[in-house]
Each structure stands twice: as structure tokens, then as C-alpha cells.
């Protein structure tokens, strides 16, 4: 979770799309598939219920 927190801070700290993509690309390249799936879930957020 620490690595995800660092990723979130990196993405949040910049307005540069290229920097955001770079940080995300590096995270998903280095991270295990199990953790990467959770990161995707957290970035997408919880869907609204009807």
C-alpha cells in the first residue's frame, strides 16, 4: 500500500499528463499483478448505486 500511496501523491502533485502517465507506467511495470488490480480499482473509484 505504501507504493500505491507514493504513486497517488506523484499523480496528484503534477498537472502534467506526461508526468502522470510516466508515474503510472512505472508503477504498473514494477508492481505485482495482484497489487496492480487493486490500484486500478482504487483509481476508478466505487461506482454509484442506483
Buried (B, 14 or more C-beta within 10 A) or exposed (E): EEEBEEBBEBBEEEEEEEEBEBBBEEBBEEBEEEBBEEBEEEEEEEEEEE
